[in-house]
Amino acid sequence: MSKLWDDLKENMKEWSSSAVEKAEEMSRKAMAKTEEMTRISKIKFEIHQLQRSMGFKYEELGQLAYTHTKEDHMATFSGNTDFFEIVNRVDEINSEIDQKQNEIEKIKQEYGIEDHEIVDAETSNTMENNQSGEEDTDSLESDDNNQKNVSE
């Protein structure tokens, strides 16, 4: 009976050691994947910032076109350095966005990250931001009402 008990204790030690090793391995994999998803999120934020910059450049381009056409009565931009500087900057921004999207694809391939995993992480971040944004909207509305009352 003591032999059976000793064998059982020994087997339990081996099983628990094996379970701990598996848990450590899974933990390392999860941490690596989390780090890479964080890198992807940072790159996506950089892409968002670049897209905003591009929007500002388009706005600047539109203002230049309007001014050039309305005030100078010209519909052509040949020789206008400001126009071509803005256009070139938009092209540079597009190139930067493409590079960052390629970087994301490399990370996804290298670490086996699926698109739905990233979308899930983004969805939870969006939900958190929306919840905090609702509070901000309420405070903005009360500020607007206070300003209206002061001006009346």
Backbone as a chain_set.jsonl record, in Angstrom:
{"seq": "MSKLWDDLKENMKEWSSSAVEKAEEMSRKAMAKTEEMTRISKIKFEIHQLQRSMGFKYEELGQLAYTHTKEDHMATFSGNTDFFEIVNRVDEINSEIDQKQNEIEKIKQEYGIEDHEIVDAETSNTMENNQSGEEDTDSLESDDNNQKNVSE", "coords": {"N": [[0.822, -1.19, 0.0], [1.981, 1.203, 0.748], [3.783, 1.508, -1.309], [2.108, 2.001, -3.492], [1.009, 4.394, -2.648], [3.332, 6.007, -2.582], [4.0, 5.924, -5.313], [1.773, 7.237, -6.36], [2.045, 9.794, -5.187], [4.431, 10.573, -6.41], [3.668, 10.587, -9.119], [1.768, 12.644, -9.017], [3.421, 14.819, -8.432], [4.91, 14.936, -10.792], [2.854, 15.47, -12.652], [1.922, 17.941, -11.709], [4.22, 19.477, -12.048], [4.462, 19.353, -14.813], [2.091, 20.631, -15.531], [2.568, 23.208, -14.537], [4.741, 23.943, -16.135], [3.494, 23.96, -18.671], [1.615, 25.991, -18.232], [3.32, 28.167, -17.806], [4.533, 28.3, -20.331], [2.314, 28.896, -21.971], [1.652, 31.336, -20.869], [3.906, 32.876, -21.549], [3.632, 32.898, -24.344], [1.189, 34.246, -24.581], [1.865, 36.722, -23.488], [3.771, 37.606, -25.343], [2.187, 37.821, -27.62], [0.397, 39.768, -26.767], [2.131, 41.943, -26.463], [2.841, 42.359, -29.136], [0.368, 42.971, -30.24], [-0.062, 45.35, -28.962], [1.963, 46.849, -30.134], [0.959, 46.888, -32.74], [-1.385, 48.357, -32.307], [-0.296, 50.827, -31.579], [0.947, 51.53, -33.981], [-1.286, 51.699, -35.61], [-2.482, 53.904, -34.447], [-0.588, 55.834, -35.116], [-0.961, 55.801, -37.883], [-3.553, 56.817, -37.966], [-3.041, 59.429, -37.042], [-1.453, 60.344, -39.151], [-3.354, 60.266, -41.195], [-5.06, 62.257, -40.313], [-3.337, 64.448, -40.547], [-3.089, 64.458, -43.296], [-5.679, 65.128, -43.984], [-5.737, 67.762, -43.037], [-3.907, 68.855, -44.808], [-5.282, 68.533, -47.223], [-7.36, 70.282, -46.691], [-5.934, 72.668, -46.514], [-5.014, 72.755, -49.126], [-7.434, 73.055, -50.49], [-8.231, 75.582, -49.523], [-6.189, 77.124, -50.606], [-6.656, 76.708, -53.343], [-9.199, 77.855, -53.584], [-8.687, 80.559, -52.831], [-6.764, 81.23, -54.749], [-8.226, 80.97, -57.101], [-10.469, 82.643, -56.681], [-9.509, 85.214, -55.796], [-7.254, 85.764, -57.4], [-8.215, 85.185, -59.851], [-7.52, 82.937, -61.368], [-7.324, 79.735, -62.775], [-5.441, 77.852, -63.039], [-2.598, 76.084, -61.806], [0.021, 75.948, -62.451], [3.387, 76.507, -61.858], [2.918, 77.419, -59.318], [4.336, 77.211, -56.354], [3.532, 76.7, -53.707], [1.205, 75.181, -53.992], [2.194, 72.81, -55.206], [3.967, 71.938, -53.245], [2.24, 71.232, -51.185], [0.795, 69.17, -52.443], [2.876, 67.335, -52.875], [3.516, 66.777, -50.205], [1.184, 65.476, -49.351], [1.399, 63.175, -50.923], [3.721, 62.1, -49.746], [2.789, 61.57, -47.17], [0.853, 59.619, -47.761], [2.578, 57.599, -48.608], [3.968, 57.083, -46.217], [1.858, 56.076, -44.683], [1.298, 53.724, -46.116], [3.707, 52.326, -45.647], [3.536, 51.916, -42.876], [1.251, 50.329, -42.727], [2.193, 48.076, -44.045], [4.109, 47.314, -42.179], [2.471, 46.551, -40.059], [1.258, 44.303, -41.226], [3.487, 42.599, -41.447], [4.087, 42.137, -38.736], [1.724, 40.848, -37.957], [1.877, 38.512, -39.506], [4.289, 37.397, -38.601], [3.779, 36.812, -35.905], [1.46, 35.403, -35.936], [-1.048, 36.649, -35.705], [-4.442, 37.214, -35.992], [-6.822, 39.049, -37.997], [-9.352, 39.389, -36.793], [-8.741, 39.275, -34.099], [-7.442, 41.658, -33.617], [-9.412, 43.487, -34.295], [-11.247, 42.893, -32.287], [-9.87, 43.844, -30.042], [-9.699, 46.549, -30.716], [-12.404, 47.2, -30.771], [-13.131, 46.95, -28.075], [-11.588, 49.011, -27.02], [-12.746, 51.199, -28.329], [-15.307, 51.104, -27.271], [-14.738, 51.705, -24.593], [-13.7, 54.284, -24.893], [-15.966, 55.572, -25.926], [-17.682, 55.452, -23.75], [-16.358, 57.093, -21.903], [-16.377, 59.342, -23.449], [-19.056, 60.078, -23.54], [-19.49, 61.198, -21.063], [-17.84, 63.419, -21.329], [-19.163, 64.772, -23.392], [-21.537, 65.511, -22.137], [-20.547, 67.333, -20.268], [-19.54, 69.242, -22.006], [-21.873, 70.122, -23.261], [-23.157, 71.351, -21.093], [-21.359, 73.4, -20.631], [-21.679, 74.848, -23.022], [-24.345, 75.667, -22.719], [-24.054, 77.283, -20.46], [-22.455, 79.297, -21.548], [-24.242, 80.381, -23.426], [-26.202, 81.39, -21.719], [-24.76, 83.371, -20.391], [-24.183, 85.136, -22.475], [-26.699, 86.053, -23.115]], "CA": [[0.0, 0.0, 0.0], [2.848, 2.374, 0.783], [4.36, 1.631, -2.649], [1.072, 2.634, -4.283], [0.933, 5.788, -2.182], [4.546, 6.678, -3.053], [3.867, 6.092, -6.762], [0.752, 8.255, -6.579], [2.648, 11.088, -4.862], [5.425, 10.867, -7.451], [2.916, 10.949, -10.318], [1.163, 13.954, -8.774], [4.494, 15.805, -8.567], [5.214, 15.054, -12.219], [1.73, 16.136, -13.304], [1.884, 19.355, -11.334], [5.361, 20.126, -12.719], [4.097, 19.459, -16.219], [1.048, 21.656, -15.631], [3.214, 24.493, -14.314], [5.52, 24.234, -17.345], [2.54, 24.322, -19.725], [1.05, 27.301, -17.892], [4.369, 29.16, -18.058], [4.686, 28.412, -21.775], [1.143, 29.602, -22.474], [1.769, 32.709, -20.391], [4.916, 33.539, -22.386], [3.037, 33.114, -25.665], [0.165, 35.283, -24.443], [2.546, 38.006, -23.275], [4.375, 37.996, -26.622], [1.1, 38.226, -28.515], [-0.106, 41.033, -26.242], [3.107, 42.977, -26.815], [2.75, 42.623, -30.567], [-0.904, 43.65, -30.487], [0.161, 46.717, -28.509], [2.734, 47.485, -31.208], [0.032, 47.127, -33.849], [-2.272, 49.457, -31.908], [0.476, 52.072, -31.667], [1.129, 51.842, -35.403], [-2.594, 52.142, -36.113], [-2.668, 55.271, -33.963], [0.264, 56.666, -35.966], [-1.656, 55.912, -39.171], [-4.668, 57.748, -37.743], [-2.463, 60.774, -36.975], [-1.051, 60.694, -40.518], [-4.576, 60.535, -41.951], [-5.517, 63.584, -39.89], [-2.428, 65.411, -41.182], [-3.448, 64.506, -44.704], [-6.921, 65.893, -44.039], [-5.382, 69.172, -42.904], [-3.254, 69.257, -46.065], [-6.355, 68.684, -48.206], [-8.055, 71.513, -46.352], [-5.032, 73.741, -46.923], [-5.039, 72.746, -50.595], [-8.72, 73.63, -50.876], [-8.199, 77.016, -49.251], [-5.291, 77.712, -51.597], [-7.355, 76.692, -54.63], [-10.265, 78.85, -53.523], [-8.077, 81.888, -52.839], [-6.098, 81.422, -56.036], [-9.245, 81.122, -58.131], [-11.368, 83.767, -56.373], [-8.828, 86.499, -55.714], [-6.329, 85.965, -58.513], [-8.959, 84.858, -61.069], [-6.735, 81.971, -62.129], [-7.753, 78.361, -62.531], [-4.307, 76.966, -63.251], [-1.644, 76.141, -60.697], [1.391, 75.737, -62.93], [4.315, 77.487, -61.306], [2.568, 77.758, -57.936], [5.13, 76.306, -55.508], [2.758, 76.292, -52.527], [0.313, 74.115, -54.432], [2.934, 71.572, -55.438], [4.514, 71.5, -51.953], [1.151, 70.547, -50.472], [0.525, 67.92, -53.155], [3.989, 66.426, -52.573], [3.403, 66.351, -48.804], [0.098, 64.486, -49.315], [1.977, 61.941, -51.457], [4.636, 61.573, -48.727], [1.959, 61.017, -46.086], [0.31, 58.351, -48.273], [3.675, 56.635, -48.597], [4.198, 56.722, -44.811], [0.732, 55.225, -44.273], [1.527, 52.41, -46.733], [4.806, 51.676, -44.922], [3.049, 51.492, -41.562], [0.336, 49.206, -42.938], [3.058, 46.922, -44.328], [4.711, 46.929, -40.899], [1.422, 45.819, -39.335], [1.118, 42.985, -41.861], [4.649, 41.789, -41.064], [3.905, 41.737, -37.331], [0.643, 39.864, -37.916], [2.362, 37.25, -40.062], [5.358, 36.854, -37.757], [3.28, 36.332, -34.618], [0.222, 34.649, -36.12], [-2.183, 37.419, -35.197], [-5.532, 37.271, -36.956], [-7.505, 40.345, -38.052], [-10.461, 39.459, -35.832], [-8.186, 39.524, -32.77], [-7.154, 43.083, -33.544], [-10.702, 44.172, -34.303], [-11.822, 42.735, -30.96], [-9.168, 44.758, -29.148], [-10.1, 47.901, -31.079], [-13.79, 47.375, -30.378], [-13.19, 47.198, -26.634], [-11.054, 50.356, -26.795], [-13.748, 52.144, -28.808], [-16.391, 51.117, -26.294], [-14.258, 52.434, -23.417], [-13.621, 55.693, -25.26], [-17.315, 56.091, -26.056], [-18.236, 55.64, -22.414], [-15.767, 58.295, -21.327], [-16.779, 60.446, -24.312], [-20.396, 60.497, -23.18], [-19.355, 62.102, -19.937], [-17.266, 64.641, -21.843], [-20.198, 65.438, -24.169], [-22.441, 66.133, -21.178], [-19.911, 68.51, -19.69], [-19.454, 70.231, -23.069], [-23.201, 70.696, -23.441], [-23.436, 72.265, -19.988], [-20.529, 74.574, -20.874], [-22.333, 75.605, -24.086], [-25.533, 76.296, -22.127], [-23.582, 78.364, -19.592], [-22.019, 80.409, -22.4], [-25.443, 80.997, -23.992], [-26.849, 82.155, -20.65], [-23.935, 84.54, -20.11], [-24.309, 86.083, -23.588], [-28.063, 86.602, -23.128]], "C": [[0.869, 1.259, 0.0], [3.515, 2.596, -0.573], [3.368, 2.354, -3.567], [0.969, 4.123, -3.935], [2.141, 6.584, -2.672], [4.488, 6.929, -4.559], [2.865, 7.208, -7.092], [1.308, 9.65, -6.291], [3.636, 11.509, -5.943], [4.742, 11.298, -8.752], [2.284, 12.338, -10.185], [2.204, 15.062, -8.922], [4.818, 16.033, -10.039], [4.107, 15.792, -12.954], [1.709, 17.63, -12.977], [3.049, 20.113, -11.971], [5.048, 20.348, -14.193], [3.05, 20.565, -16.425], [1.641, 23.049, -15.461], [4.019, 24.9, -15.549], [4.601, 24.672, -18.487], [1.953, 25.707, -19.469], [2.067, 28.406, -18.154], [4.547, 29.386, -19.557], [3.518, 29.201, -22.38], [1.191, 31.071, -22.064], [2.772, 33.492, -21.23], [4.349, 33.847, -23.769], [2.004, 34.244, -25.609], [0.799, 36.658, -24.268], [3.154, 38.504, -24.58], [3.304, 38.509, -27.577], [0.528, 39.576, -28.07], [0.832, 42.179, -26.593], [2.995, 43.342, -28.288], [1.441, 43.323, -30.903], [-0.816, 45.103, -30.023], [0.949, 47.489, -29.559], [1.832, 47.823, -32.386], [-0.894, 48.302, -33.526], [-1.548, 50.798, -31.996], [0.66, 52.487, -33.118], [-0.188, 52.329, -36.002], [-2.899, 53.562, -35.648], [-1.826, 56.236, -34.795], [-0.371, 56.859, -37.342], [-2.811, 56.902, -39.057], [-4.159, 59.191, -37.717], [-2.047, 61.242, -38.369], [-2.278, 61.026, -41.373], [-5.164, 61.895, -41.575], [-4.654, 64.671, -40.523], [-2.775, 65.572, -42.659], [-4.748, 65.302, -44.882], [-6.654, 67.389, -43.928], [-4.726, 69.693, -44.185], [-4.292, 69.429, -47.167], [-7.123, 69.975, -47.955], [-7.222, 72.722, -46.797], [-5.022, 73.888, -48.45], [-6.334, 73.381, -51.117], [-8.765, 75.132, -50.653], [-7.323, 77.742, -50.275], [-5.98, 77.788, -52.963], [-8.452, 77.763, -54.658], [-9.696, 80.262, -53.634], [-7.479, 82.2, -54.205], [-7.128, 81.675, -57.138], [-10.07, 82.39, -57.919], [-10.656, 85.114, -56.448], [-7.953, 86.783, -56.927], [-6.981, 85.688, -59.86], [-8.165, 83.928, -61.984], [-7.201, 80.57, -61.764], [-6.62, 77.372, -62.746], [-3.292, 77.15, -62.117], [-0.21, 75.912, -61.157], [2.269, 76.882, -62.428], [4.013, 77.885, -59.873], [3.256, 76.772, -56.996], [4.365, 75.836, -54.284], [1.865, 75.107, -52.853], [1.066, 72.788, -54.532], [3.622, 71.057, -54.165], [3.455, 70.718, -51.167], [0.865, 69.198, -51.124], [1.615, 66.9, -52.859], [3.919, 65.92, -51.14], [2.293, 65.312, -48.649], [0.615, 63.146, -49.829], [2.923, 61.29, -50.45], [3.854, 60.919, -47.593], [1.36, 59.69, -46.524], [1.362, 57.259, -48.255], [3.969, 56.153, -47.169], [3.096, 55.789, -44.307], [0.913, 53.815, -44.836], [2.622, 51.641, -46.001], [4.324, 51.137, -43.578], [2.08, 50.326, -41.688], [1.115, 47.936, -43.283], [3.721, 46.413, -43.056], [3.718, 46.128, -40.059], [1.28, 44.415, -39.907], [2.281, 42.066, -41.498], [4.504, 41.266, -39.637], [2.83, 40.659, -37.244], [1.113, 38.508, -38.43], [3.385, 36.598, -39.135], [4.825, 36.219, -36.478], [1.937, 35.625, -34.718], [-0.998, 35.343, -35.556], [-3.209, 37.537, -36.32], [-6.213, 38.647, -36.887], [-8.598, 40.461, -36.993], [-9.956, 39.694, -34.411], [-7.905, 41.01, -32.579], [-8.452, 43.874, -33.491], [-11.346, 44.081, -32.935], [-11.177, 43.702, -29.976], [-9.569, 46.194, -29.441], [-11.522, 48.187, -30.644], [-13.89, 47.672, -28.889], [-12.635, 48.574, -26.309], [-12.062, 51.416, -27.219], [-14.887, 52.25, -27.814], [-15.98, 51.896, -25.056], [-14.197, 53.925, -23.708], [-15.0, 56.319, -25.379], [-17.941, 56.34, -24.69], [-17.659, 56.886, -21.774], [-16.157, 59.518, -22.138], [-18.165, 60.955, -23.991], [-20.348, 61.474, -22.016], [-18.822, 63.447, -20.412], [-18.307, 65.438, -22.618], [-21.166, 66.156, -23.232], [-21.824, 67.4, -20.604], [-19.77, 69.608, -20.734], [-20.792, 70.911, -23.29], [-23.52, 71.677, -22.327], [-22.592, 73.524, -20.123], [-21.154, 75.464, -21.948], [-23.555, 76.345, -23.539], [-25.133, 77.463, -21.233], [-23.148, 79.556, -20.423], [-23.207, 81.128, -23.015], [-26.116, 81.891, -22.956], [-26.068, 83.428, -20.364], [-24.113, 85.582, -21.221], [-25.698, 86.711, -23.658], [-28.174, 87.614, -22.049]], "O": [[0.546, 2.25, -0.655], [3.785, 3.736, -0.951], [3.764, 3.229, -4.337], [0.857, 4.982, -4.811], [1.989, 7.716, -3.129], [4.873, 7.998, -5.033], [3.094, 8.014, -7.994], [1.073, 10.583, -7.059], [3.669, 12.673, -6.341], [5.175, 12.248, -9.405], [2.272, 13.113, -11.142], [1.909, 16.123, -9.472], [4.98, 17.17, -10.482], [4.386, 16.65, -13.792], [1.505, 18.468, -13.855], [2.888, 21.26, -12.388], [5.337, 21.409, -14.746], [3.129, 21.335, -17.382], [1.253, 23.976, -16.172], [3.987, 26.059, -15.962], [4.895, 25.64, -19.187], [1.812, 26.504, -20.397], [1.712, 29.466, -18.668], [4.695, 30.523, -20.005], [3.732, 30.08, -23.215], [0.807, 31.947, -22.84], [2.519, 34.643, -21.584], [4.564, 34.936, -24.302], [1.962, 35.096, -26.496], [0.324, 37.643, -24.834], [3.064, 39.691, -24.892], [3.501, 39.514, -28.259], [0.212, 40.425, -28.904], [0.383, 43.26, -26.974], [3.05, 44.52, -28.64], [1.417, 44.191, -31.776], [-1.428, 45.985, -30.624], [0.644, 48.647, -29.842], [1.925, 48.908, -32.961], [-1.153, 49.144, -34.386], [-2.126, 51.791, -32.439], [0.542, 53.667, -33.448], [-0.203, 53.261, -36.806], [-3.51, 54.337, -36.384], [-2.285, 57.324, -35.142], [-0.325, 57.955, -37.901], [-3.021, 57.726, -39.946], [-4.779, 60.076, -38.307], [-2.262, 62.399, -38.729], [-2.244, 61.956, -42.179], [-5.704, 62.599, -42.428], [-5.168, 65.691, -40.982], [-2.757, 66.679, -43.198], [-4.883, 66.064, -45.839], [-7.266, 68.19, -44.635], [-4.962, 70.83, -44.594], [-4.201, 70.364, -47.961], [-7.492, 70.679, -48.895], [-7.746, 73.67, -47.381], [-5.021, 74.998, -48.984], [-6.313, 74.153, -52.075], [-9.277, 75.874, -51.492], [-7.666, 78.826, -50.747], [-5.898, 78.805, -53.652], [-8.602, 78.484, -55.645], [-10.169, 81.065, -54.437], [-7.663, 83.291, -54.746], [-6.907, 82.512, -58.012], [-10.337, 83.125, -58.869], [-11.144, 86.045, -57.089], [-7.916, 87.909, -57.423], [-6.371, 85.928, -60.902], [-8.138, 84.102, -63.203], [-7.441, 80.262, -60.597], [-6.831, 76.164, -62.642], [-3.157, 78.235, -61.553], [0.679, 75.704, -60.331], [1.93, 78.058, -62.561], [4.789, 78.625, -59.269], [2.813, 75.632, -56.855], [4.527, 74.692, -53.859], [1.78, 74.148, -52.085], [0.619, 71.771, -54.002], [3.834, 69.851, -54.031], [3.744, 69.681, -50.569], [0.711, 68.193, -50.43], [1.32, 65.729, -52.618], [4.231, 64.758, -50.88], [2.45, 64.359, -47.886], [0.314, 62.101, -49.253], [2.932, 60.067, -50.31], [4.217, 59.844, -47.116], [1.355, 58.731, -45.752], [1.062, 56.112, -47.921], [4.192, 54.964, -46.942], [3.371, 54.826, -43.59], [0.71, 52.828, -44.128], [2.484, 50.441, -45.761], [4.672, 50.021, -43.194], [2.084, 49.426, -40.847], [0.739, 46.843, -42.86], [3.875, 45.204, -42.878], [4.089, 45.142, -39.424], [1.192, 43.443, -39.156], [2.075, 40.875, -41.265], [4.768, 40.095, -39.367], [3.003, 39.666, -36.537], [0.781, 37.473, -37.851], [3.347, 35.387, -38.913], [5.353, 35.208, -36.016], [1.339, 35.283, -33.698], [-1.882, 34.698, -34.993], [-2.882, 37.909, -37.447], [-6.181, 39.316, -35.855], [-8.752, 41.51, -36.367], [-10.681, 40.262, -33.593], [-8.112, 41.55, -31.493], [-8.571, 44.827, -32.721], [-11.926, 45.054, -32.455], [-11.87, 44.315, -29.164], [-9.76, 46.981, -28.514], [-11.823, 49.293, -30.194], [-14.651, 48.55, -28.482], [-13.149, 49.247, -25.416], [-12.216, 52.428, -26.535], [-15.381, 53.344, -27.538], [-16.775, 52.667, -24.518], [-14.594, 54.74, -22.875], [-15.195, 57.467, -24.982], [-18.65, 57.328, -24.499], [-18.394, 57.661, -21.163], [-16.26, 60.615, -21.591], [-18.434, 62.145, -24.15], [-21.084, 62.461, -21.993], [-19.285, 64.495, -19.964], [-18.335, 66.665, -22.516], [-21.57, 67.287, -23.506], [-22.499, 68.421, -20.471], [-19.869, 70.788, -20.398], [-20.853, 72.125, -23.484], [-24.098, 72.732, -22.586], [-23.051, 74.611, -19.77], [-21.165, 76.688, -21.812], [-23.772, 77.514, -23.86], [-25.786, 78.507, -21.237], [-23.428, 80.7, -20.064], [-23.196, 82.355, -23.121], [-26.545, 83.003, -23.264], [-26.672, 84.471, -20.115], [-24.185, 86.778, -20.939], [-25.851, 87.799, -24.213], [-29.235, 88.212, -21.87]]}, "num_chains": 1, "name": "protein.A"}
